[in-house]
Amino acid sequence: LPISSADKQAGGLTDATSHGASSSFPAKPSHCSPEEFGKLLSLLTDSLTPDSPFWPHTPSAADAVVENLRLAAETLVWGERHDGSLFDLFCERQALAYFVAALLTPRTAPSVRVQLLQTLCILVQNARRDTSFYYLLSGGHMNKLLMGQPELPTEECLAYFVAFLKSLALRLDSETAPLLLSRLTSGAADSGSGNYGFPLFSQAAGFATHKEQMARTSARAACLCLLRIQHTGVQTAAVEAAKRRLVPGLADSLRAAWASAALALQKGNADALRAAFESEEDVLSHLGEL
């Protein structure tokens, strides 16, 4: 899928899940008993362990994992509305840790990678109980993913990863955002950047100048959302991350736009000049928002 199409699908997913997910999960799923859901989680954790004999080595095995992930997400969304013990079982089995580990494993099939990212989006958007959402943010699993640089081998993977960043940013507030700060090493802290980093902001900033417009738009929205959080420690970490990753990238994009404009003027290429000015306007608009 082109990234624009995939990101539109991710946006459609956001709309569906944020409005009760009635169109996505209309009825009670088949794995909603604790016993059945426990079996499903066992299958998933076995399949997502790299050294396990159940690791999906074939396309058909990967398809089975994708389907099980879909069923797990469906069950958890239903459980958040009707039976909180299902999410408690998800926590007890530490399934989130397996999801993150699989995303950070280069051997994970692209189809499984996409479904894992989609599942994380669904969980973030549909964690209605405070205990559920706090669990997703605690334990360091999200920061492990955000700091681990997961591979994004396809445009669809990229689209869902950026959608995940935006979904997570939109859910955070002054109480939950501090859970995603990470303590810096002594050397980094001594450099004047404060005591904490903000991996979510750093990841989003890395896509703020991406060549694909949909990725840029989602990443920039995430950055702006995080900068608005009214928490001193979070704002300090976000501003420092913006200085390190976001602003230099925007400056490079401006220089590239001006160089392209100069070259277009030399060659008398009106189309190229127009494109360069559009790129300049795109960057200046985001700088104005910042």
C-alpha positions in Angstrom: 0.0 0.0 0.0 1.2 3.5 -0.6 1.8 5.3 2.7 -1.1 7.7 2.0 -3.5 4.8 1.7 -2.1 2.9 4.6 -2.2 6.0 6.8 -5.7 6.7 5.8 -6.6 3.2 6.9 -4.8 3.9 10.1 -6.8 7.1 10.4 -10.0 5.1 9.7 -9.0 2.7 12.5 -8.6 5.7 14.8 -12.0 6.9 14.0 -13.6 3.5 14.5 -11.9 2.7 17.8 -12.3 6.2 19.3 -16.0 6.1 18.7 -16.7 2.8 20.6 -15.4 0.4 18.0 -18.9 -0.7 17.3 -18.3 -1.2 13.6 -15.0 -3.1 14.3 -16.1 -5.3 17.1 -19.9 -5.4 17.1 -20.5 -8.6 19.1 -18.9 -10.7 21.8 -15.8 -12.4 20.3 -15.3 -16.1 20.6 -12.3 -15.9 22.9 -13.9 -13.9 25.7 -13.8 -16.5 28.4 -10.7 -16.3 30.6 -9.9 -19.9 29.7 -10.1 -19.4 25.9 -8.3 -16.0 26.1 -5.5 -17.6 28.2 -5.0 -20.3 25.5 -4.9 -17.6 22.8 -2.3 -15.6 24.7 -0.2 -18.8 25.2 -0.3 -19.3 21.4 0.8 -15.7 20.8 3.6 -15.6 23.4 5.0 -18.9 22.0 4.8 -17.6 18.4 6.4 -14.3 19.3 9.4 -15.8 21.0 12.3 -15.8 18.5 14.0 -19.0 19.8 10.7 -20.9 20.1 9.9 -23.8 17.7 6.6 -22.0 17.1 8.2 -18.9 15.6 6.5 -18.2 12.2 9.0 -19.4 9.6 6.5 -19.7 6.8 3.9 -17.3 5.3 1.1 -19.5 6.5 2.4 -19.5 10.0 2.7 -15.7 9.9 -0.9 -15.5 8.7 -1.9 -17.6 11.7 -0.1 -15.2 14.1 -1.7 -12.2 12.4 -5.2 -13.7 12.9 -4.4 -14.5 16.6 -3.3 -10.9 17.1 -6.5 -9.7 15.6 -8.5 -11.9 17.9 -6.6 -10.8 20.9 -7.2 -7.1 20.1 -10.9 -7.8 19.5 -11.1 -9.6 22.8 -9.3 -6.9 24.8 -11.5 -4.2 23.3 -14.6 -6.1 24.2 -13.2 -6.8 27.7 -12.5 -3.1 28.4 -16.3 -2.6 28.1 -17.6 -5.8 29.7 -15.0 -7.8 31.5 -11.9 -6.2 33.0 -10.4 -9.5 34.0 -9.4 -10.1 30.3 -7.0 -7.2 30.4 -5.8 -8.3 33.8 -4.9 -11.7 32.2 -3.1 -9.9 29.4 -1.0 -8.1 32.0 -0.4 -11.3 34.0 1.0 -13.1 30.9 3.2 -10.1 30.1 2.0 -10.2 26.5 3.0 -6.6 25.9 6.6 -7.5 26.5 6.4 -10.2 23.8 4.8 -7.7 21.4 7.6 -5.3 21.9 10.3 -7.9 21.6 8.8 -9.2 18.3 8.8 -5.6 16.9 12.4 -5.2 17.8 13.4 -8.5 16.2 14.6 -8.1 12.6 13.4 -11.6 11.7 9.7 -10.7 12.3 7.6 -11.0 9.2 6.3 -7.6 7.8 2.7 -8.8 8.0 3.2 -9.7 11.7 4.9 -6.4 12.3 2.0 -4.5 10.8 -0.5 -6.4 12.9 1.5 -5.8 16.0 1.6 -2.1 15.4 -2.1 -2.0 14.6 -2.8 -4.0 17.8 -0.8 -1.4 19.8 -2.8 1.4 18.2 -6.1 -0.4 19.2 -4.9 -1.0 22.8 -3.8 2.6 23.3 -7.0 4.0 21.9 -9.4 1.6 23.7 -7.8 1.3 27.1 -10.8 2.8 29.0 -9.9 1.8 32.5 -7.1 3.8 34.2 -5.4 0.6 35.3 -5.3 -0.6 31.7 -3.8 2.5 30.3 -1.3 2.9 33.1 -0.2 -0.7 32.6 0.5 0.0 28.9 2.7 3.0 29.9 4.4 1.4 32.9 7.1 -1.3 33.0 9.2 0.4 30.4 7.8 -1.6 27.5 6.7 1.4 25.4 10.0 3.2 26.0 11.9 0.0 25.1 10.1 0.0 21.7 10.5 3.8 21.2 14.2 3.7 22.0 14.9 0.4 20.2 14.5 1.7 16.6 12.2 -1.0 15.2 12.6 -1.9 11.6 10.0 -0.5 9.2 10.6 -2.5 6.0 7.4 -1.5 4.2 5.4 1.6 3.7 2.5 0.0 5.6 4.8 -0.6 8.6 5.9 3.0 8.5 2.3 4.2 8.3 1.1 2.2 11.3 4.2 3.1 13.4 3.6 6.8 12.9 -0.1 6.3 13.6 0.9 4.6 16.8 3.1 7.5 17.8 0.2 9.9 17.2 -2.3 7.8 19.0 -0.1 7.5 22.0 0.6 11.3 22.0 -3.1 12.1 21.8 -3.9 10.0 24.9 -1.2 11.5 27.2 -1.8 14.2 29.8 0.0 15.7 32.7 -0.6 12.6 34.8 0.3 9.9 32.3 3.1 11.6 30.2 5.7 11.4 32.9 5.5 7.6 32.7 7.1 7.8 29.3 10.1 10.0 30.4 13.4 8.1 30.5 16.3 8.9 32.8 19.3 10.0 30.9 22.9 8.9 31.5 25.0 11.1 33.6 26.9 12.4 30.6 23.7 13.4 28.8 22.3 15.0 31.9 25.5 17.0 32.5 25.3 18.4 28.9 22.4 20.7 30.0 19.6 18.6 28.6 18.0 17.9 32.0 17.7 14.6 33.8 15.1 13.0 31.6 14.7 12.2 27.9 11.4 11.8 26.0 11.7 8.9 23.5 8.2 9.4 22.2 8.9 12.9 21.2 12.3 12.0 19.7 10.7 9.3 17.6 7.9 11.7 16.4 10.5 14.4 15.6 12.4 12.0 13.5 9.4 11.7 11.1 8.6 15.5 11.1 10.6 16.0 7.9 9.8 12.7 6.2 9.3 12.7 2.5 5.8 11.4 2.8 3.3 14.1 3.7 1.0 11.9 5.7 3.9 10.7 7.9 5.0 14.4 8.3 1.6 15.5 9.3 1.0 12.8 11.9 4.5 13.2 13.4 4.1 17.0 13.7 0.7 16.7 15.3 2.2 14.3 17.8 5.0 16.7 18.6 2.7 19.7 19.1 0.4 17.6 21.3 3.3 16.6 23.5 4.6 20.2 23.8 1.2 21.3 25.1 1.2 19.0 28.1 1.1 21.1 31.2 3.9 19.3 33.2 7.2 21.0 34.0 9.3 17.9 33.6 7.5 16.8 30.4 7.8 20.2 28.8 11.5 20.4 29.7 12.2 17.0 28.1 10.1 17.8 25.1 11.8 21.2 24.5 15.3 19.6 24.8 14.3 16.8 22.4 13.0 19.5 20.0 16.3 21.3 20.1 18.2 18.1 19.4 16.1 16.4 16.8 13.2 18.5 15.5 14.6 22.0 14.9 17.8 20.8 13.2 15.8 18.6 10.9 13.5 21.6 10.0 16.6 23.8 9.4 18.1 21.1 7.0 14.7 21.0 5.2 14.7 24.8 4.8 18.3 24.8 3.4 17.3 22.0 1.0 14.3 24.0 -0.2 16.3 27.1 -0.7 19.0 25.2 -2.6 16.3 23.7 -4.8 14.8 27.1 -5.4 18.2 28.5 -6.4 18.8 25.7 -8.8 15.4 26.0 -10.3 15.9 29.7 -10.9 19.2 29.1 -12.6 17.6 26.5 -14.9 14.4 28.5 -15.4 12.3 25.6 -14.2 9.0 27.0 -13.0 7.6 23.7 -11.7 10.7 22.9 -9.7 10.7 26.5 -8.3 7.0 26.1 -7.3 7.8 22.8 -5.6 10.7 24.4 -3.7 8.5 27.2 -2.5 5.8 24.7 -1.3 8.5 22.9 0.7 9.6 26.1 2.2 6.1 27.0 3.1 5.5 23.6 4.6 8.5 24.0 7.0 7.8 27.6 7.9 4.2 26.7 8.7 5.3 24.1 11.2 7.9 26.5 12.7 5.1 29.0 13.2 3.0 26.3 15.1 6.0 25.5 17.3 
